[in-house]
């Protein structure tokens, strides 16, 4: 039987997998190829996941944020030498660009080794192969951004370049003599270019010997110097010397490529280590920035989260000057979260899913403490990001029913189901029945399920642990105006987002009327609604 997909797209969107992937993304090319960062630890691999999370936490404790940012900057600057190694693998020589990349790679690896040498949780990123690589190309370094195949690489190359310099000097001397003769004949004092213009109106005599017309125009002649026999011989000697220099350079480049090929295994190992370092530092930086801790692994059922945080929302709130209120939840089998609209019920579910995702990736989790078993799959059930995924052919409830069907078809022990106001678009009685039945069924199959709902009596009927958001406190009597940002700020000040366990299945209020009043709904409507609620209650 094929194992279920760990996280489908709708669930990934709901709990923030894309945000997490971006937050722990490596900075360089080697980290981007590191497969470990994309690994999912599944049920039964708790020990390996915890070992990785503990290692990342130790790295985060060892380095401060500035130090890790500096490491990431160096990793981002490291050139990717994969193409250079591919060239030497097939016997090609190295151009200056590849030689410079190899030299800068060695520089960066050695710099990182000095920064990270004392951290035993990270592999070595330099060694004999890297040292030999830098020594091999050091003679060609020109500043920090260029490479030149220096004479010191090879005595034969130096000799060929000296012969070329001599041949070039002799040719230029002979050609200079011809230029001077022509310039004097034309009455010019300046040195002539390879091609030069003679104005027709300035000609008082035929062009002097040794001048050849390249192109004629109505007002001028484009000319060049016609080399004599002696100068043509010197030109041929110069070209032959240049050809011999090119051959000598190619021999040296081929020799360098062969020596790089001899270092290949060590360099590939270094590239792999750099990828591991890049991924680990990215995760450690995230861990330190958001005060994450390794979760406690459990081979048994149940989830316990103390002061857990959903980081996508926390970051957004703190960027705007707000504060995130953590959630604490603990249950085995099934749990219910009730409370007012906009009170944080859905955020509590997303927090549970996000923490489970982090633990499954071998990452520390954003909580004061967390204990859980690794789930074989996580599913978000309810109206969510994929409501329009079927092109509007299904109603909201039909779409939820399809997701419920698919989730239970793949359900396995320890699977995590996050049910957000499931079936809220159908009648309250049927919604209640489906939710209670789902809670019973999931628990009987060994899954962990937590549901957010406004429906009363669900926890008691399902035998589920009951948590509730405290809700609105100190509601202002007057609406603060129509500006939505201002309204949300006032709401945040009035809302107590803390979640507490409720010992009995108490009668719930959604605070909907108070919220409607706060958001500026016509007071006559709100007043009539209050009267209707009171009548129903009586």
C-alpha positions in Angstrom: 0.0 0.0 0.0 1.4 3.4 -1.0 2.1 5.7 2.0 -0.2 8.8 2.1 1.2 12.1 1.0 2.5 13.8 4.1 1.1 17.2 3.4 -1.2 18.1 0.6 -1.2 21.5 -1.0 -4.3 22.8 0.8 -2.9 21.8 4.2 0.5 23.2 3.4 -1.1 26.6 2.6 -3.2 26.5 5.7 -0.3 25.9 8.2 2.4 27.9 6.4 4.8 25.4 4.8 5.8 28.0 2.1 6.6 30.5 4.8 8.7 28.0 6.6 10.5 26.9 3.4 11.4 30.6 2.7 12.4 31.2 6.3 15.0 28.4 6.4 16.1 28.6 2.8 19.9 28.3 2.4 21.8 31.3 0.9 24.1 29.6 -1.5 24.1 27.2 -4.4 25.4 24.3 -2.4 22.8 24.6 0.3 20.1 24.7 -2.4 21.2 21.2 -3.5 21.3 19.8 0.1 18.6 17.1 0.2 18.6 16.9 4.0 16.8 20.2 4.5 13.8 18.9 2.4 13.6 15.5 4.3 10.5 14.5 6.2 11.0 12.3 9.3 8.0 10.1 9.6 6.5 8.0 12.5 9.2 5.8 13.9 12.0 8.2 13.1 11.6 10.4 16.2 15.1 9.7 17.4 16.7 10.8 14.2 14.5 13.9 14.0 15.2 14.9 17.6 19.0 14.4 17.0 18.9 16.8 14.0 16.7 19.3 15.9 19.1 19.2 18.9 22.1 19.7 16.6 20.5 22.7 15.0 19.7 24.1 18.5 23.3 23.7 19.6 24.5 25.6 16.5 22.0 28.3 17.2 23.3 28.6 20.8 26.9 28.6 19.7 26.6 31.6 17.2 24.8 34.9 17.6 22.7 36.3 14.8 25.4 38.5 13.4 27.9 35.7 13.2 25.4 33.4 11.4 24.5 36.2 9.0 28.2 36.7 8.2 28.5 33.0 7.4 25.4 33.1 5.2 26.9 36.1 3.3 30.1 34.2 2.6 28.1 31.1 1.5 26.1 33.3 -0.8 29.3 34.7 -2.4 30.8 31.3 -3.0 31.0 30.5 -6.7 29.5 27.3 -7.9 32.4 25.2 -9.2 30.2 22.3 -10.5 30.7 23.5 -14.1 34.5 23.8 -13.7 34.7 20.2 -12.3 32.5 19.0 -15.1 35.0 20.5 -17.6 37.9 18.7 -16.1 35.9 15.5 -15.9 35.6 15.4 -19.7 39.2 16.4 -20.2 38.6 20.1 -21.1 41.0 22.8 -20.0 40.1 25.6 -17.7 39.5 29.2 -18.9 40.3 32.2 -16.7 36.7 32.4 -15.4 36.8 28.8 -14.1 40.2 29.3 -12.6 39.0 32.4 -10.8 35.9 30.6 -9.6 38.0 27.8 -8.2 40.3 30.3 -6.4 37.4 32.2 -4.9 35.8 28.9 -3.8 39.0 27.9 -2.0 39.2 31.4 -0.4 35.6 31.2 0.8 35.9 27.6 2.1 39.0 28.5 4.1 37.4 31.6 5.5 34.4 29.6 6.6 36.6 26.9 8.2 38.2 29.6 10.3 34.8 30.9 11.4 33.3 27.6 12.2 36.3 25.5 13.3 35.2 25.3 17.0 31.7 24.0 16.2 31.7 20.3 16.3 28.1 20.1 15.0 29.3 21.3 11.6 31.5 19.4 9.1 34.9 20.6 8.0 34.6 22.8 4.9 38.3 23.0 4.1 41.2 20.5 4.1 44.1 19.3 2.0 42.2 19.4 -1.3 41.0 23.0 -0.7 44.5 24.1 0.4 46.1 22.6 -2.6 43.5 24.1 -4.9 44.3 27.6 -3.6 48.0 27.0 -3.8 47.6 25.8 -7.4 46.0 29.0 -8.6 47.4 31.6 -6.2 50.0 32.8 -8.6 47.3 33.9 -11.0 45.5 36.1 -8.6 45.0 39.7 -9.7 43.4 41.6 -7.0 40.2 40.1 -5.7 38.2 39.8 -8.9 40.6 38.6 -11.7 42.8 35.8 -12.7 45.8 35.8 -15.1 47.8 32.8 -16.3 51.1 34.2 -15.0 54.5 33.3 -16.4 55.4 31.6 -13.2 53.0 28.8 -13.9 55.4 27.3 -16.5 59.0 28.1 -17.7 58.2 27.1 -21.3 55.3 29.5 -21.3 57.5 32.3 -20.0 60.0 31.5 -22.8 57.4 31.6 -25.5 56.0 34.9 -24.2 59.5 36.4 -24.2 59.9 35.3 -27.8 56.6 36.8 -28.7 57.4 40.1 -27.1 60.7 40.2 -29.1 58.9 39.4 -32.4 56.2 41.9 -31.7 58.8 44.6 -30.9 60.6 44.0 -34.2 57.4 44.1 -36.2 56.2 47.3 -34.5 59.6 48.9 -35.1 59.5 48.1 -38.8 55.9 49.2 -39.2 56.7 52.4 -37.3 59.3 53.2 -39.8 56.8 52.8 -42.7 54.3 54.9 -40.8 56.8 57.7 -40.4 57.7 57.7 -44.0 54.0 57.9 -45.1 53.2 60.6 -42.5 56.1 62.7 -43.8 55.0 62.2 -47.4 51.5 63.3 -46.5 52.7 66.2 -44.4 51.4 64.7 -41.2 53.3 64.8 -37.9 51.0 62.5 -35.9 51.3 58.7 -35.9 49.0 57.0 -38.3 46.4 54.4 -37.3 46.1 51.1 -39.1 43.5 52.7 -41.2 43.5 56.5 -41.8 41.6 59.1 -43.9 43.0 61.3 -46.5 40.8 64.2 -47.6 40.7 64.6 -51.4 40.9 68.4 -51.2 44.2 68.0 -49.2 45.9 65.9 -51.9 48.3 68.0 -54.0 50.1 64.9 -55.4 49.4 61.2 -55.8 49.4 59.0 -52.7 52.9 58.0 -51.7 54.3 54.5 -52.3 53.2 52.1 -49.6 49.7 53.4 -49.2 46.8 51.3 -50.3 43.2 52.7 -50.7 40.7 50.6 -48.8 37.5 52.5 -49.7 36.8 55.7 -51.8 34.2 58.3 -50.9 33.4 61.6 -52.7 35.3 63.7 -50.2 37.9 61.3 -48.8 39.9 58.1 -49.2 40.1 55.5 -46.5 43.7 54.1 -46.6 46.1 51.7 -44.9 49.8 51.2 -45.1 50.9 48.4 -47.5 53.6 46.5 -45.7 56.8 45.9 -47.5 58.5 42.5 -47.8 60.7 42.9 -44.7 57.8 44.0 -42.5 55.5 41.2 -43.8 58.2 38.7 -42.8 58.3 40.2 -39.3 54.5 40.1 -39.1 54.5 36.4 -40.0 57.1 35.8 -37.3 55.0 37.7 -34.8 51.9 35.6 -35.7 53.8 32.4 -35.3 55.1 33.5 -31.9 51.5 34.3 -30.9 50.4 30.8 -32.0 53.2 29.2 -30.0 52.2 31.2 -26.9 48.6 30.1 -27.3 49.7 26.5 -27.5 51.9 26.9 -24.4 49.0 28.5 -22.5 46.7 25.6 -23.6 49.3 23.1 -22.3 49.4 24.9 -19.0 45.6 25.1 -18.7 45.3 21.4 -19.5 47.9 20.6 -16.8 46.1 22.7 -14.3 42.8 21.0 -15.2 44.5 17.6 -14.7 45.7 18.6 -11.3 42.2 19.9 -10.4 40.8 16.5 -11.5 43.2 14.8 -9.1 41.6 16.9 -6.3 38.0 16.2 -7.5 36.9 13.8 -4.8 38.0 16.1 -2.0 36.4 19.1 -3.6 33.1 17.3 -4.2 33.1 16.3 -0.5 33.7 19.9 0.4 30.8 21.0 -1.8 28.6 18.5 0.1 29.8 19.8 3.4 29.2 23.4 2.4 25.6 22.5 1.4 25.1 20.8 4.8 26.6 23.9 6.6 24.4 26.3 4.5 21.2 24.4 5.4 22.2 24.0 9.1 23.1 27.7 9.5 19.9 28.8 7.9 17.9 26.6 10.2 20.0 27.7 13.2 19.5 31.4 12.4 15.7 30.8 12.2 15.9 28.9 15.5 17.7 31.6 17.3 15.6 34.5 15.8 12.3 32.9 16.9 13.5 31.2 20.1 12.7 27.7 19.0 13.5 24.5 21.0 13.7 20.8 20.1 10.4 19.0 20.7 10.3 16.0 23.0 9.8 12.9 21.0 7.1 10.5 21.9 6.4 7.0 20.7 3.0 7.1 22.2 -0.1 9.1 21.2 -1.0 12.6 22.4 0.2 16.1 21.8 1.3 18.6 24.3 2.3 22.2 23.4 3.2 24.9 25.9 3.3 28.5 24.7 3.3 27.5 21.0 3.4 30.1 18.3 2.4 30.2 14.7 5.4 32.1 13.3 3.9 33.4 10.0 1.4 35.4 12.0 3.8 36.3 14.7 6.2 37.8 12.2 3.5 39.8 10.6 2.1 41.1 13.9 5.6 42.1 15.2 6.4 43.8 11.9 3.4 46.0 12.5 4.2 46.7 16.1 1.8 44.1 17.5 2.3 41.0 19.7 1.4 37.4 19.3 -0.3 35.5 22.1 1.0 31.9 22.4 -1.3 28.9 22.7 -1.0 26.0 25.2 -2.8 22.8 24.3 -2.5 19.2 25.5 -4.7 16.2 24.5 -4.7 12.6 23.4 -7.1 11.5 20.7 -9.4 14.4 20.2 -9.8 18.0 21.3 -12.2 20.9 20.7 -11.4 24.7 20.6 -14.3 27.1 21.0 -14.5 30.8 21.3 -15.4 34.1 19.7 -15.0 35.1 16.0 -11.5 36.4 15.4 -10.5 35.0 18.7 -7.7 32.8 17.4 -9.3 29.4 17.2 -8.0 28.8 13.7 -4.6 30.2 14.7 -4.4 27.6 17.5 -5.0 24.8 14.9 -2.4 26.3 12.6 0.0 26.5 15.5 -0.4 22.8 16.2 0.1 22.0 12.5 3.1 24.2 12.1 4.8 22.8 15.2 4.2 19.2 13.9 5.6 20.2 10.5 8.7 21.6 12.1 9.2 18.5 14.2 8.8 16.3 11.1 11.5 18.3 9.4 13.9 17.8 12.2 13.7 21.4 13.3 13.4 23.0 16.7 9.8 24.1 17.3 8.4 27.6 18.2 7.2 26.6 21.7 8.3 26.8 25.3 7.9 23.0 25.3 6.3 20.5 23.0 5.9 16.7 23.1 4.5 14.8 20.2 4.9 11.8 18.0 5.8 12.4 14.4 2.6 12.1 12.2 2.5 10.1 9.0 0.4 12.9 7.5 -1.2 16.3 8.3 -4.5 17.3 6.9 -6.4 20.6 7.2 -10.2 20.1 6.9 -12.6 23.0 6.6 -13.0 26.0 4.4 -9.5 26.9 3.4 -7.2 28.2 0.7 -8.3 25.7 -2.0 -12.1 26.4 -1.9 -12.0 27.3 -5.6 -9.8 24.5 -6.6 -12.6 22.6 -8.5 -13.6 25.6 -10.5 -16.7 26.3 -8.4 -18.4 22.9 -9.5 -18.8 21.9 -5.8 -20.5 23.8 -3.1 -18.5 24.7 0.0 -19.8 21.8 1.9 -19.3 19.4 -1.0 -15.7 20.4 -1.2 -15.3 19.8 2.5 -16.9 16.4 2.2 -14.5 15.4 -0.5 -11.5 16.4 1.6 -13.0 14.5 4.6 -13.4 11.4 2.4 -9.8 11.6 1.1 -8.4 12.2 4.6 -10.1 9.2 6.1 -9.2 7.0 3.2 -5.5 7.6 4.0 -5.9 7.9 7.8 -3.3 6.0 9.8 -2.4 6.0 13.5 -0.8 9.2 14.7 -2.1 11.2 11.7 -2.9 14.8 12.5 -6.3 16.2 11.5 -6.9 19.9 11.9 -10.6 20.6 11.5 -11.5 24.3 11.2 -15.3 25.0 11.6 -16.1 21.9 9.5 -19.5 21.9 7.7 -20.4 25.4 8.9 -22.3 26.0 5.6 -24.9 23.3 6.3 -27.5 23.1 9.1 -26.2 23.3 12.7 -27.7 20.0 13.5 -26.1 18.1 10.6 -22.8 20.0 11.1 -22.8 18.9 14.8 -23.5 15.3 13.9 -20.8 15.1 11.2 -18.2 16.8 13.4 -18.9 14.5 16.4 -18.9 11.4 14.2 -15.5 12.5 12.7 -14.0 13.0 16.1 -15.1 9.5 17.2 -13.8 7.9 14.0 -10.4 9.6 14.0 -9.8 8.7 17.7 -10.8 5.1 17.1 -8.3 4.9 14.3 -5.5 6.2 16.5 -5.2 9.6 14.9 -4.9 12.9 16.7 -7.7 15.4 15.8 -8.4 18.9 17.0 -11.3 20.9 15.8 -12.3 24.6 16.1 -16.1 25.2 16.2 -18.8 27.5 17.4 -21.2 24.6 18.0 -22.1 23.9 21.6 -22.0 20.4 23.1 -19.5 18.9 20.7 -16.8 18.2 23.3 -19.2 16.4 25.6 -20.8 14.4 22.8 -17.5 13.3 21.3 -15.7 12.8 24.7 -13.1 15.3 23.6 -10.9 17.6 25.6 -12.3 21.1 25.5 -10.3 24.3 25.2 -11.8 27.8 24.8 -10.5 31.3 23.9 -11.2 33.7 26.7 -12.8 36.2 24.3 -13.7 39.9 24.3 -13.1 42.0 27.4 -13.7 45.7 27.9 -15.6 46.2 24.7 -15.9 49.9 23.8 -19.5 51.3 23.6 -18.8 53.3 20.5 -17.3 52.2 17.2 -13.9 53.7 16.6 -14.8 54.6 13.0 -14.8 52.9 9.7 -11.0 52.6 9.2 -10.4 48.8 9.2 -6.8 49.1 10.5 -8.1 51.1 13.5 -10.9 48.7 14.0 -8.6 45.7 14.1 -6.3 47.5 16.5 -9.1 48.2 18.9 -10.3 44.6 18.5 -6.8 43.3 19.4 -6.8 45.5 22.5 -10.2 44.1 23.6 -9.6 40.5 22.8 -8.1 38.1 25.3 -6.5 35.5 23.0 -5.4 33.2 25.7 -6.7 29.6 25.5 -7.7 27.7 28.7 -9.1 24.3 29.2 -12.8 24.2 30.1 -13.6 21.4 32.6 -17.3 21.2 31.5 -18.9 21.6 28.1 -20.0 25.1 28.9 -22.5 27.1 26.9 -20.5 29.1 24.4 -20.9 32.6 23.1 -19.2 33.7 19.9 -19.3 37.4 20.9 -20.6 38.0 17.4 -23.0 40.8 18.4 -20.3 42.6 20.3 -17.9 42.2 17.4 -20.6 43.4 14.9 -21.1 46.5 17.1 -17.4 47.1 17.3 -17.0 46.9 13.5 -19.7 49.5 13.0 -22.8 47.5 12.1 -25.9 49.6 12.4 -26.8 49.8 16.1 -30.5 49.3 15.5 -29.7 45.9 13.8 -27.4 45.0 16.7 -30.0 46.0 19.3 -32.7 44.0 17.7 -30.4 41.0 17.4 -29.6 41.2 21.1 -33.3 41.2 21.9 -33.8 38.1 19.7 -31.0 36.3 21.4 -32.4 37.1 24.8 -35.8 35.9 23.8 -34.4 32.6 22.5 -32.4 32.1 25.7 -35.5 32.6 27.8 
